[in-house]
Amino acid sequence: MTTIRTTCPRCGEVDMGPESILLSVRSNGREGSYRFTCPECEDAVEKRADRKIVALLVSAGVDIDRDGEAAQMHPELFDIETAAPRGPSPDSPTFTPDDVIEFHYLLEDDAYIREFLAKRG
């Protein structure tokens, strides 16, 4: 079973399983927040999740909120986005956390890398 270590503002470091955490991803797909009830003090805790944390939580099996509760995220957890969209084309598909995870596994696959390099050479 996967154990996730996070921090509670009151108790410090706490461990829990992925089923105890709910992840909400913002519409930009790059950041979000995750919520859990502290197993020690039973306080409800919500923390910011940058794209790296989102990818790690998804790969650990944390459920993504799909019931519209994401609209209730606290805006003070996030920086105001002022940067222009990056990428080769604004019309290209959004690069999601699932894409990052899939890319990670492709990079670990030696056979895939050999085949990819053989096609390019």
Residue, then its C-alpha position, 0 to 999 in steps of 0.5 A: m500500500t502506498t503511504i503519502r507523507t504530508t504536513c498538518p499545520r497543527c500536528g506536523e508530518v502525518d502519513m496516510g493512504p491515497e484514499s484519504i486525500l482528494l485532489s482538485v486541479r484548476s482549469n489550467g491543469r498545472e496546479g490545484s489543491y489537495r484536501f485531507t482530514c488529519p489522522e491525528c487531530e481530525d482537522a480539515v486541511e487544504k494545501r496548494a499543489d503545484r504541477k509536480i505535486v499534482a503529478l506525484l499525487v496522481s501517480a500515487g493513486v489519489d482521486i481527482d475531484r470530478d464533482g465540481e468541488a474544485a470551484q470551491m478551492h480557496p483562491e488565496l492558495f494560488d498566485i495570480e497568473t499573469a504570464a502569457p501562455r507558453g508553447p509552440s501554438p495556443d491551439s495545441p492540446t493542453f499538456t496534462p499531468d497524465d501526459v507527464i506521467e506517461f512521459h515519465y514511464l516512456l523515459e524509463d522504457d529502454a526498448y522504447i528509447r532505442e526504438f525512438l532513437a533508431k527512427r531518428g537516425 
